[in-house]
Amino acid sequence: MAQNNSYDHLAVHRWMLRDTVRNEAYRQAIFRVVKPGDVVLDVGAGTGILSIFAAQAGARRVFAVERSAIAEVAKRIIRTNGFENVIEVVAGDLEDVSLPEKVDVIVSEWMGGLGVDENMFAPVVMARGRYLKPGGKMIPARVTALVAPAYVDEMDEGLAYWRSRPHGIDLSDISTLTANESHMLQSDVRPEDLVAPAQPLWSHDASEITLEETDAGYGAKLHFTAERDGRIAALATWFVADMGGGISLTNAPDQPPTHWGRLLLPLDRTLEVKRGMPVDVTVNCLPAGPSKSEFEWDVQVGDTLDRHSTYRQRPSE
Ligand SMILES: C[S@@+](CC[C@H](N)C(=O)[O-])C[C@H]1O[C@@H](n2cnc3c(N)ncnc32)[C@H](O)[C@@H]1O
């Protein structure tokens, strides 16, 4: 049954479909991994673009499973492109549908700002257990999230205003609420905004991870050393996906922009650092129900511990 969420609407799909970096990485990986005659499952097919790539690559049959109302648009686009005899749109939640045969390849676009935070990974792993043939392939194959302490002017200046007691009124609640808004997802982060080189936060192999592990949440404690004198106002995060077939996809700051932007986890206040100072970082991501996640993070510089925060993201609402 279609869920009442933003994936019902064309706007979010237009946004993803205009991301040529994303689309090209999927297209190239699908063309390298899918072999003529393969059966393919597209988990969360949206408008059907990944299913069409699979059909173009020579798949014999493609199951395009989509639970939102956009499934009707997928049917139209698939027909317009002449693939209605290859691609079967299965309208429904992956958990509720039943497919008539096993598949050689599962493709899905399940990545969020922290690699895994849209809670779409669990259905993909469930699909693997139910439908993937032994030796079958997953696209993407592995996704690694990275994090680095950062100072991003635009974000810090915006928050500083709300902390400055404008008109003598304490509006720090606005700063806290603003810091936790999802627009932080599309932040522009440049390589020079990073105070220390990024480190892997967590990494997930789509063929190996168990369903219990995807449900359990993820956490990491990392130790950085400031590379230069500067300030830290946030943790900048992004991901690198090994798509398979030697293709990778990333929203890293030094790479061409994607619709993901970068996820920033802001601090309550700006911390001064000197080159060589230790910066200790803890980040936890706790799946908190369908299509939402709860993040906790803290940053310690020297003896100063800044904030144990919670951030809720609801990409589908
Ligand atoms: C990030 S979008 C990707 C859409 C499309 N594959 C693309 O690449 O443009 C994820 C899609 O998965 C769908 N979805 C999420 N969880 C699902 C589930 N458990 N079963 C079926 N569809 C799901 C959403 O409705 C949404 O359309």
The ligand as an ORCA input file, in Angstrom:
! r2SCAN-3c Opt
* xyz 0 1
  C      15.827      7.144     -2.657
  S      14.381      6.715     -3.553
  C      15.078      5.969     -4.997
  C      14.108      5.869     -6.154
  C      14.695      5.288     -7.453
  N      15.245      3.961     -7.230
  C      15.778      6.178     -8.022
  O      16.948      5.787     -7.926
  O      15.474      7.260     -8.532
  C      13.832      5.326     -2.616
  C      12.480      4.759     -3.027
  O      12.269      3.559     -2.292
  C      10.914      3.460     -1.918
  N      10.881      2.553     -0.744
  C      11.451      2.762      0.460
  N      11.282      1.694      1.267
  C      10.557      0.783      0.545
  C      10.029     -0.513      0.823
  N      10.230     -1.082      2.019
  N       9.349     -1.153     -0.137
  C       9.143     -0.564     -1.361
  N       9.603      0.669     -1.692
  C      10.303      1.333     -0.745
  C      10.507      4.899     -1.641
  O       9.101      5.064     -1.727
  C      11.278      5.648     -2.732
  O      10.503      5.795     -3.909
*
